[in-house]
Amino acid sequence: MIRFILLAILVSFFVLRGVARPRDEAPVQTPAQVQAEVQDQASADLTAVQARLDALEAENQDLREELATLGAGMRVNSSTTAPLLDRYPVPARLELCGEQIPLERADVHQRFEEEWTRYLVNQHWLIKWDRRARDIFPYVESQLAAAGMPDDLKYVLIVESGLESRAYSSAGAAGWWQFIHATGKRYGLTRNSVVDERRDLGLATEAAIAYFTKLYDEFQSWPLALSAYNAGEKRVRDELKRQGESSFYDLSLPRETEAYWFKAAAIKVLMENQRAYGLSLPDDPWVATVCDTMQVKVTADRLQLRDLASGAGISYRAFRELNPAFRKSWVPRGTHRLVIPREGIDAMVAGLEGARVVERLSGEPVRTVQRADVKSDAESDAESEVEGTVPLETKPGLGPAH
C-alpha cells in the first residue's frame, strides 16, 4: 500500500513538472531576415511571370507569321473596299406613298442616308425579307389595293415585324403589324389564352388598313400618319401643337419615330431594285402556295391542330406557319378561321369529324359536313401551350411598338 502511494506521488511530480516547463519558442527573425525572405519570393514570382510572357510572345510571333502567310495568298477585291456610298449613292429622287421626299434638303438627305447605309451594310436582312415577301406580299398588296391605300404601305410591314408573325416587342406589341393589345382590341383583334388575332395576317392587315385610314384622314400626310402609327396619334398631335410645326421634316420626334419613315423608304428602293444593288436571289422553281381562308365551327369540346393538319395533307409545322394565331395545340368549341392550301381543302372538309364548315371566305358556296361529334383524345385533356415569340429587340432595324 505504501509502495502504491509513493508511486502515485512520483507520477504526479513528473506530470506537474512537465506542465510547468515552458514550451520551446520559435526563433525570432530579424527585420533583415524578413526582408531577404520577401525579396527571394518576389524574385521567384517575377521569374515565373517573365517566363510566361516569353512563352506568350513566342506564340504571338507564330500567329503573326501565319497571318502574314495567309494574307500573302489572298487577293483583295477592290470593289469590296470601295466606300458604300460611292458604289450605291442615295437616289436623286425618291417618293413613298406618293409623297416626294425632299432629299435636296441637307438634313433630310442625311437622315435618309443613315437608314440607307444601315441596310446596305446588312444586306442579309433584305435577302431574308425577299424570301418571306414572296409568300406575304401578294395577299397584302391585294388588300391594300381593294381599300384604295398606297401599295408602299406593305414596306411598313417589314419595318414593323420583318414579315415575321411571331415578332414581339418589350412593349407588348405582337404580330405582323405590331399592335399592342389595346390598339388591336380597338380594331377588332381578339387576344385570349387560345388565340391572338394580331398574328392572323388577314385580320391584322384589315385592322392596320383601318388604322392607316384613320391616321391619314386626321393628318393628311403619310409621313405624319406613319409617325403616328409608330408613336401614337396623341404623341404626334401634341408635338405638332407644342412645336408649332406642320411638316414632318421640321418636327422633333423620338429618334426611332423620326427614322421610321426613312426606313420604309430605304427598304422600298432596295427591294424594288435588288439586281442593281446585288441583292437579287438566284432563279429557282419556287412558287407560292395557293391558300384559301375558311371558317370552321368546332362542335366538340376541342379539336386537335394535328388532326386539321393531317386532314389538309400538310405537316403540323406547315399548318402552324399558315395559322400562327392559335396559341394552343388545339382549338376550342366555336367558330374559327383557318388558312388551308387550296388543294387540301376538299380532303379536309370530307374528313373532318366534329367540325362543320359554315362558310368559305373565298366566296365558295357554304358546305356542311354531316358528322357526329368526336370526343377529344384523353391526351388532349392536358393543355399544351405552343405559342412562340421572336423578341423584336433582336431584329435589327425594326421599329418600336405603337
C-alpha positions, 0 to 999 in steps of 0.5 A: 500500500505504501509502495502504491502511494509513493508511486502515485506521488512520483507520477504526479511530480513528473506530470506537474513538472512537465506542465510547468516547463515552458514550451520551446519558442520559435526563433525570432527573425530579424527585420533583415531576415524578413526582408531577404525572405520577401525579396527571394519570393518576389524574385521567384514570382517575377521569374515565373511571370517573365517566363510566361510572357516569353512563352506568350510572345513566342506564340504571338510571333507564330500567329503573326507569321501565319497571318502574314502567310495567309494574307500573302495568298489572298487577293483583295477585291477592290470593289469590296473596299470601295466606300458604300456610298460611292458604289450605291449613292442615295437616289436623286429622287425618291417618293413613298406613298406618293409623297416626294421626299425632299432629299435636296434638303441637307438634313433630310438627305442625311437622315435618309442616308443613315437608314440607307447605309444601315441596310446596305451594310446588312444586306442579309436582312433584305435577302431574308425579307425577299424570301418571306415577301414572296409568300406575304406580299401578294395577299397584302398588296391585294388588300391594300389595293381593294381599300384604295391605300398606297401599295408602299404601305406593305414596306411598313410591314417589314419595318414593323415585324420583318414579315415575321408573325411571331415578332414581339416587342418589350412593349407588348406589341405582337404580330405582323403589324405590331399592335399592342393589345389595346390598339388591336382590341380597338380594331377588332383583334381578339387576344385570349389564352387560345388565340391572338388575332394580331398574328392572323395576317388577314385580320391584322392587315384589315385592322392596320388598313383601318388604322392607316385610314384613320391616321391619314384622314386626321393628318393628311400626310403619310409621313405624319400618319406613319409617325403616328402609327409608330408613336401614337396619334396623341404623341404626334398631335401634341408635338405638332401643337407644342412645336408649332410645326406642320411638316414632318421634316421640321418636327422633333420626334423620338429618334426611332419615330423620326427614322421610321419613315426613312426606313420604309423608304430605304427598304422600298428602293432596295427591294424594288431594285435588288439586281442593281444593288446585288441583292437579287436571289438566284432563279429557282422553281419556287412558287407560292402556295395557293391558300384559301381562308375558311371558317370552321365551327368546332362542335366538340369540346376541342379539336386537335391542330394535328388532326386539321393538319393531317386532314389538309395533307400538310405537316403540323409545322406547315399548318402552324406557319399558315395559322400562327394565331392559335396559341394552343395545340388545339382549338376550342368549341366555336367558330374559327378561321383557318388558312388551308392550301387550296388543294387540301381543302376538299380532303379536309372538309370530307374528313373532318369529324366534329367540325362543320364548315359554315362558310368559305371566305373565298366566296365558295358556296357554304358546305356542311359536313354531316358528322357526329361529334368526336370526343377529344383524345384523353391526351388532349385533356392536358393543355399544351401551350405552343405559342412562340415569340421572336423578341423584336429587340433582336431584329435589327432595324425594326421599329418600336411598338405603337 
